[in-house]
């Protein structure tokens, strides 16, 4: 359990730093790499990637969204069938990012255990 938490925190920190300069999809590379190095089992790899990216994206979105009083997220929520609810839009984005992070963490765990190569 301790290794899972450390891995998730490491994913969140590395992803937060790299996403300042690199594209959004770097989250998949970070999650895959850290889970591959940590050598967690499949379930723990998915959970570590999911939680790490979830916390990273939630903090990054809130740091950008709160100072401008949810202006952009409200306008984006109007484009989707969310009725202009910026909170649902934020949760949707965090869930999609977390799912990508979890699946790439799972791939990293599989690569570390050489199950994906067979």
C-alpha positions in Angstrom: 0.0 0.0 0.0 2.8 2.3 0.8 4.5 1.7 -2.6 1.1 2.5 -4.3 0.8 5.8 -2.6 4.4 6.8 -3.2 4.0 5.8 -6.9 0.8 7.9 -7.2 2.4 10.9 -5.6 5.5 10.6 -7.8 3.3 10.4 -10.9 1.4 13.5 -9.8 4.5 15.5 -9.2 6.4 14.5 -12.4 3.2 15.0 -14.5 2.6 18.5 -13.0 6.1 19.6 -13.7 6.2 18.2 -17.3 2.8 19.4 -18.3 4.0 23.0 -17.9 6.1 22.6 -21.1 5.0 19.5 -22.9 1.6 18.5 -24.4 -1.2 16.9 -22.4 -0.5 13.4 -23.6 2.8 13.3 -21.6 0.6 12.0 -18.8 0.5 8.6 -20.5 4.3 8.5 -20.8 4.8 9.5 -17.2 2.3 7.0 -15.8 3.6 4.2 -18.0 7.2 4.9 -17.0 6.7 5.3 -13.3 4.6 2.2 -13.0 7.1 0.2 -15.1 9.9 1.3 -12.8 7.8 0.7 -9.6 6.9 -2.9 -10.7 3.5 -2.9 -9.1 0.9 -5.6 -9.8 -1.8 -4.8 -12.4 -4.4 -3.5 -10.1 -2.0 -1.3 -8.2 -0.5 0.0 -11.4 -3.9 1.1 -12.7 -4.9 2.7 -9.4 -1.5 4.5 -9.1 -1.8 5.9 -12.6 -5.5 6.8 -12.1 -5.0 8.6 -8.7 -1.7 10.3 -9.7 -3.2 11.9 -12.8 -6.5 12.6 -11.1 -4.7 14.7 -8.4 -2.4 16.3 -10.8 -5.1 17.4 -13.2 -7.5 18.4 -10.5 -5.0 20.7 -8.9 -3.8 22.1 -12.2 -7.4 22.8 -13.4 -8.3 24.5 -10.2 -5.2 26.6 -10.1 -6.1 27.9 -13.6 -9.9 28.0 -13.2 -10.5 29.6 -9.9 -8.6 32.9 -10.6 -10.6 33.6 -13.7 -13.9 32.8 -11.9 -14.7 29.6 -14.0 -15.1 31.7 -17.2 -13.5 29.3 -19.7 -14.9 26.2 -18.1 -18.4 27.6 -18.1 -18.1 28.5 -21.8 -16.8 25.1 -22.6 -19.6 23.4 -20.6 -22.1 25.2 -22.8 -20.6 23.4 -25.8 -21.3 20.0 -24.2 -24.7 18.8 -23.0 -23.9 19.9 -19.5 -26.2 22.9 -19.2 -23.3 25.3 -18.6 -22.3 23.5 -15.4 -18.6 24.1 -15.1 -18.2 21.7 -12.2 -19.4 18.8 -14.3 -17.1 19.9 -17.1 -14.1 19.8 -14.7 -15.1 16.4 -13.3 -15.5 15.1 -16.9 -12.0 16.3 -17.8 -10.4 14.9 -14.7 -12.1 11.5 -15.2 -10.9 11.3 -18.8 -7.4 12.2 -17.9 -7.4 9.8 -15.0 -8.7 7.0 -17.2 -5.9 7.5 -19.6 -3.4 7.6 -16.8 -4.8 4.4 -15.3 -4.7 2.5 -18.5 -1.1 3.6 -19.3 -0.1 2.7 -15.7 -1.6 -0.7 -16.3 0.4 -1.0 -19.5 3.5 0.0 -17.6 2.8 -2.7 -15.0 2.3 -5.3 -17.8 5.6 -4.3 -19.5 7.4 -4.6 -16.2 6.2 -8.1 -15.7 6.8 -9.1 -19.4 3.2 -10.2 -19.9 2.5 -7.9 -22.8 5.4 -9.2 -24.9 4.0 -12.8 -24.9 
